[in-house]
Amino acid sequence: MILVLLANCALIFAQAPNDFTTGVTVTCHVTGYASDDGQTRAGLYNSPETWIKTEFGKYTTTIHNNKATIIFHNVPPGEYGVSLYHDANKNNDFDRSWGIPIEDYAVSNNAKRMLSAPRWEDAKFSVGTEDLDIYFSF
């Protein structure tokens, strides 16, 4: 019984939130890192309700020569937003001090806000039937 429970848990956690077999590739090209230390963590969001809360897809990658590439595969047509940050200390958290980000971050369409998270309306972009490249810079 315990083995069955563990097997079911493994299946649940092994499935990616965007486990589709068709769709396009969304490639995020990121430049402007202060160093190659740490990693880049990115989230792909598919609605204003989940924006900056629950990722539709997520990706973590290393940084080389102050650049990183994040690739989301099999993304169905629709509206999406991407947020990413330089997790310089590799603690898997977007670090803040008094609510102010202390790690570099970027959002699709270069959306920015001073005292709150960028708005979905400013960050969203459309995915159609062709692969898409998006560019970010810190």
C-alpha positions in Angstrom: 0.0 0.0 0.0 2.8 2.4 0.8 4.5 1.6 -2.5 1.2 2.4 -4.4 0.9 5.7 -2.5 4.5 6.6 -3.3 4.1 5.7 -6.9 1.0 7.9 -7.2 2.8 10.8 -5.6 5.8 10.3 -8.0 3.4 10.5 -10.9 1.7 13.6 -9.7 5.0 15.4 -9.1 6.6 14.2 -12.3 3.9 15.7 -14.5 4.7 19.2 -15.7 1.9 21.8 -15.5 2.2 22.3 -19.3 2.5 18.6 -20.3 1.2 19.1 -23.8 2.4 17.2 -26.9 1.6 20.0 -29.4 2.1 23.7 -29.4 4.9 26.1 -30.1 8.3 26.9 -28.5 8.6 30.1 -26.6 12.3 31.0 -26.2 13.3 33.7 -23.7 16.7 35.3 -24.3 18.0 37.1 -21.2 21.0 39.4 -21.1 22.5 42.0 -18.7 23.4 39.8 -15.7 25.9 41.3 -13.3 27.6 37.9 -13.0 27.3 34.2 -13.9 26.7 33.4 -10.2 23.5 31.5 -9.3 20.7 30.7 -11.7 17.8 32.1 -13.6 14.3 31.1 -12.5 11.4 31.8 -14.8 7.6 31.3 -14.8 5.2 31.2 -17.7 1.7 32.3 -16.7 -1.5 31.9 -18.7 -4.1 34.2 -17.0 -4.5 37.3 -15.0 -5.8 35.2 -12.1 -2.6 33.2 -11.9 -0.2 36.0 -12.8 2.9 36.0 -10.5 1.1 33.4 -8.3 0.9 30.0 -10.0 3.0 29.1 -13.0 1.6 27.4 -16.0 5.2 26.3 -16.7 8.5 27.0 -15.0 12.1 26.7 -15.8 15.5 27.0 -14.1 18.8 27.4 -15.9 22.3 28.5 -15.4 24.0 31.7 -16.6 26.9 31.8 -19.1 28.7 34.9 -20.2 26.1 37.0 -18.5 23.3 35.5 -20.6 20.7 32.8 -20.2 18.2 31.1 -22.4 14.8 29.8 -21.2 12.8 27.5 -23.4 9.1 26.6 -22.9 8.1 23.8 -25.2 4.6 22.8 -26.5 2.9 26.0 -25.5 -0.7 26.1 -26.8 -2.1 29.2 -28.5 -3.3 31.8 -26.1 -2.2 34.8 -23.9 0.8 34.4 -21.7 3.2 36.4 -19.5 6.7 35.6 -18.4 8.5 36.7 -15.2 12.0 35.8 -14.3 14.7 36.6 -11.8 18.4 36.1 -11.2 18.5 33.8 -8.2 22.1 34.8 -7.4 22.4 32.9 -4.2 20.5 29.8 -5.5 18.0 29.7 -2.6 15.1 29.3 -5.0 13.4 32.4 -3.6 12.9 35.9 -5.1 14.7 37.8 -2.3 13.3 41.1 -1.1 14.2 43.5 1.7 11.3 45.4 3.2 9.3 44.2 0.2 11.7 45.7 -2.3 13.4 43.2 -4.7 17.1 42.8 -4.1 17.6 40.3 -7.0 17.4 41.4 -10.6 14.1 40.6 -12.3 12.4 41.1 -15.7 9.0 40.6 -17.1 7.7 40.1 -20.6 7.2 43.4 -22.6 9.6 45.0 -20.1 6.6 45.8 -17.9 7.7 47.6 -14.7 6.0 49.0 -11.6 7.6 50.8 -8.8 5.6 49.7 -5.7 3.9 46.5 -6.9 4.2 43.6 -9.3 3.9 44.5 -13.0 0.3 44.2 -14.3 -0.8 41.3 -16.4 -2.2 43.7 -19.0 1.3 45.2 -19.4 3.2 41.8 -19.5 0.9 39.6 -21.6 1.7 38.5 -25.1 0.0 36.3 -27.7 1.1 32.8 -28.7 -0.1 31.6 -32.0 1.0 28.8 -34.3 4.6 29.9 -34.8 7.6 29.6 -32.5 8.2 32.8 -30.6 11.4 34.6 -29.3 11.2 37.1 -26.4 14.0 39.3 -25.2 14.8 40.4 -21.7 17.5 42.6 -20.2 18.3 43.5 -16.6 
